[in-house]
Amino acid sequence: MILQGRVIHFRLSPEGKVALKGLFDKSTFSRFVELADELGVWINVGSKKSPVVGQASVLMLLKWDYFSTAVLDYQAERPVEKGPVGFVRSPRS
């Protein structure tokens, strides 16, 4: 998923502001997303940066309903060049 493995800037939804009251200083914050699944995104609570290999991380589930906006840097990949459509005749031996 596009959010996984990136530092994402979140804006809490009204429901998220109520549910997470006191956990974050502001209604917008940046965190590293370790995993995204059907429940929401698992964010690294202890750090805004990507985790260090071998270092323990504290993860928290941020449900999909708890944020209204997720902002990330994205660079589009170059399109894959495809060959012409059709059959190629093989030489007879």
N, C-alpha and C positions, 0 to 999 in steps of 0.2 A: 504494500500500500504506500502511497505517496508521502504520508506523514511519518512513517516509521524510519528511524535512524537519522532523524534531522532535529535541529533546534527549531521549535515552532513558537510563534507569538500567538497566544490565546486571548480572547475576550470572553469573559463569562456571560452566560445568559442570565436573565432574571432568576430562573430556577437554580442555576449554579451559584449565584451570589448568596442565596438563602442557604443552600445545602453546604457550601464551603466557607461560610462566614467565619472569619478569624484565621483561616489557613493561609490566605494570601493578603498582602497589604493593599493591593489595588485590584480592580476588576480586570486588568490586563496584566499579563505576565508571560515570560518566555521560559520554556523548559525543553529538555531533550526527550523525545518520544522513543521509548525503548521498543514498544510493540503496539500495534493497532489491531483490534479484533472486533467482533460483533457487539461487545459490551461498551467499547469506547477506546480511549488511548491510555496506555500505561506510561506515565511520565516519571522522570527521575526527580524526586522531590529535593534531594540534597544538592543538586548542581544544575546550573543552566547550560552546562557544556556536555559534550559527549563523555561517557564514562571511560575511565582508565581500565584497561584489561587487567584482570586479577584483583581489582578493587571492588568491594561490596557496594551495592547501590540500594537505596530505599526507593521502591516504586509505589505509585499511587494510581488507582484507576480514576480517570477523569471521564465520566460517562458522556456519551454523545449529546445528551440533553443539557449538560452543564456548561457547554460553551457554544457561543453563537457564531464565532469567527475564528479561523485559524489562518495565520499568514506565514508564508514561507518563501524562501528564495528558490526559484525554479529555473532551470535552463533546459530548453527543449533539445531533444536529441535530433541529430541530422537524419533525414529520411533515408531508408535503405534503398539503394539503387537496384532496380529489378531489370532483368533482361527482357528482350522482346517476347511477346506472347505468341505461341504457335508451336508447330512440330518441327523437330530437327531430323532431317533425313540422314540416316547413317549410310556410309559407303558399303556397297556389297563387295564381299571378297570372293 
